[in-house]
Amino acid sequence: MMRLTFTPLALLCASFSSPLLAAECTAPFVPVHAIQGNGDKSPQAGKTLTTRGVVLTVLYADSKSPQLLLGSVEADQDPATAEAMLVLDNQQAKQRQPGDVLQLTGTVREIAGMTALTNLSLAEYCARQPLPAATAVTLPVASLQSFEALEGMWLSFPQSLIVNDSYGLSRYGELVLANERLPVATEVAAPGDASKALMAKQLLQEITIDDVSLKQNPQPVRFPTGNLSASNTVRVGDTVNKLQGYLLQTKAGYRLVVSQQPEFVATNPRPAAPAAKKAGELRIASFNVLNFFTGAGNSQRFPTKRGATDANELQRQQAKMLSALSAMDADVIGLLEVENNGFGSDSAIATLVQGLNQQLGSEVYAFVQPAEKPGSDDIMVAMIYRKAQVEPIGTTAVYNKAPFDKGSRPPLAQSFRHLDSKEQLTVSINHFKSKGSCPKQIGPDSDMNDGQGCWTPTRVAAAKALTEWLKTEPTGIDTDYVLMMGDLNAYRKEAPLQYLEQNGWQHLAPKDAVHSSFVYRGRSGTLDHALASPQLKAKLQQFQHWGINADEPAVLDYNTEFKSKAQQQELYAPTPYRSSDHDPLYMDFKF
């Protein structure tokens, strides 16, 4: 992040006249663009030389290490050479103002890929000069080399851009923008060459903007306009206009340090609660509750192995979760990432149901309980149901055998009778192995660089085993209406989903629509799926992802770490928004 001071360009241009050079500023010099060169690195790197340029802006003005961006006094006609560079000298940065023409002698270095003049041995003030106009840039750029040719320069983006990621917003004051909302490659393209080609194309479509601050965990968070709060959010899918700033190269890539606050437009507003289902319909939902842990059964409840670190955080987490669960108004809800600490009154699943019933004012929901513990993992899948709409029938089944004894969590299946229609259906909630924590030894589960991440064979094995298990009618109920749902940790075009489709399971999400339930590294896609037998899909009335979480800044969650006392209040509300990192999905059936 960068701390800048700015002088309005109009004021600078109005007050500057043609530069009158001091006598000592008439010595020969190497122009800034010649130092930059037309390649990735300066052809002058390592050399001590003299250059002349105009101060574009002061970086880190309120820090212990202010720096300068120095622009060419006269641009060349080569679009491949940048017309600005970094000057690393605290004293000069503290003394100079935008528009000052300086003649400097120092050593050229590449700092994290950015050309800089260091170790100044001579610094002379020459004159004042109007600042160059901002260079217009449109995304996508022709190549990544296009950014190198703009390094250090003042840029403007005349187009509307779309927020694609806010993961670094609270820590570094950053947002990732692009000319459109970018999907995960394997959401829309086959793994391998097709997805890799799309990923390469997407790199040309995005730019990271920075909030003009060096501070980590800035207070306030500057984006959006009016500062971030629980009620003033910036969501993935929102629009940014009138973007201007200075392009810097860092170890993390290129950053546009804004020179003025851009305009934010809420083109992806927060969705309202789902409308009530129609009379006689059955609503089923799936929700990853992001490590809901109560710590019950442990010698010390807090901090828990995952989730809330203390009782206060648990209260905040539970309030958001109950707000979301109650608003969905579902008859059956499959839950993921619930602490695997049994089914007693203080267990995680019991705590959720007790809180939900308390919020609703009566004993509306109950949870299903298998006879055997669902695996040995810290987390489990679970299922709750509305007692007035469905009744559980048959056996509450859990599959603890391989491949669900390691990695993927044991699936849970329960059959229900829908009290309105008297029809019977079986619902399975599932959580396949994630893409991360790659194996230490190279093997089939390693990342094959095809876009699917690690553990693809493990997830395919889970898809196969789950399909075969459900064929056995594990609940003991014979029905053509079967639903498989949950966090499968695979995108639409990836191998696990392809296997399920090829073996008779039908997606409930419309085939031609790009759905999103998760945002990762600036790409949106669906890890959370619902697939049904053909007979059940024929009864589908609607399918929706409720976009309350993935598009929201993570800092709006229940956590209190790295937040001031004021921010713990300002950035939190007991609402559904950012109650988890995954969006829930729900679907209505009419029998």
Secondary structure, 3 states (H helix, E strand, C coil): CCCEECCCHHHHHHHCCCCCCCHHHCCCCCCHHHHHCCCCCCCCCCCEEEEEEEEEEEECCCCCCCEEEEEECCCCCCCCCCCEEEECCHHHHHHCCCCEEEEEEEEEEEECCEEEEEEEEEEEEEEECCCCCCEECCCCCCCCHHHHCCCCCEEEECCCEEEEECCCHHHHCEEEEECCCCECHHHHCCCCHHHHHHHHHHHCCEEEEECCCCCCCCCCCCCCCCCCCCCCCCCCCCEEECEEEEEEEECCEEEEEECCCCEEECCCCCCCCCCCCCCCCEEEEEEEEEEECCCCCCCCCCCCCCCCCCHHHHHHHHHHHHHHHHHHCCCEEEEEEEECCCCCCCCHHHHHHHHHHHHHCCCCEEECCCCCCCCCCCEEEEEEEECCCEEEEEEEEECCCCCCCCCCEEEEEEEEEECCCCCEEEEEEEECCCCCCCCCCCCCCCCCCCCCCCCHHHHHHHHHHHHHHHHCCCCCCCCCCEEEEEECCCCCCCHHHHHHHHCCCEECCCCCCCCCCEEECCEEECCEEEEECHHHHCCEEEEEECCCCCCCCHHHCCCCCCCCHHHHHHCCCCCCCCCCCCCCEEEEECC
